[in-house]
């Protein structure tokens, strides 16, 4: 079928003959002396629908057209004419209309009225047909394209790291185990891989191997955390982009992260104006202004110790009192970005006791070369560090955190053979989509959310 996408049909010239296909949003049937049907047709290529005008001259007007209702799928051939209504310049005068799939008007769950996001999560397989989730899907797609373009233009190599792994990058123990052993069997030596394996929590350790051979690299794929959390910020399955920069320190890492976020936000506003206008009108009236604020302002940089000092002097009540040696909470991160500095903030040099083994130990022996990039409304959106390149220090850090260095011999080899300074960070794709769209729940920015008790679709 040679069909024209509706996004292109809406800008084509009056008189153009073309074929469109999609799903009926609404169908208004007018009887009387001059019967006519107006069908709003959407194919997902844009927010707008194309109005199709059908008359009894169509051979199947009585049998098909008059029975059209929301959800039906059709293909229409006709000629573009100047629209007599408001909202669009052209409409399609149908010369033929064919229905592919019907949708029982009584039971089809996506009707004209607005539905709650909670309800739409129960029909995740149908929610992309709504304006909100169609817009989320297009913005998510645009962000993914921007991410790849950003790194490809800068000479980064895209590396596919494993989803099944025997390593635990974060050391948190919140892992989904992978096994073929039947119930009652637990010896990893008898398992498929001959060792205990799990779904990856991060591709960082593996992508470092390519950084130490090919320079600047990145990985972008699904990651998994078996964290029993039902907050609007957590998923059991989510996507991470993780660049690794060769011969780089923490300052280089922060520079790249800042440029990366600016590029994503700026390009989304350029590429998705219709969808972003929708989010600004219906989801978060400040979302576009917030993005422009981040784009237009330099990021503040301060150490964790300086951040704790700012927080303890804030003169306000906290749900979690800021204290040196404890991680920053979302309330702390938002205070720094929204009230104190009124800008994005990069916090560096965290206590070693609250960070993973692979982060480079500072000369003071108390902190590591780590960073978190904080933005208004969300808090942390990127976490990264300079990696520990010294073999003896890395081995000692592993042991101090209860790890067996022999289990990570391949990772230590990177420090034995041609070690060099390198750094990287991780951006959770869903956190980025949340920030860009203003959506409040992370379950609404991924097609099929995986959360405790939910793997239905």
Order of alpha helices (4+ residues) and beta strands (2+ residues): alpha-beta-beta-beta-beta-beta-alpha-alpha-beta-beta-beta-beta-alpha-beta-beta-alpha-alpha-alpha-beta-alpha-alpha-beta-beta-beta-alpha-alpha-beta-alpha
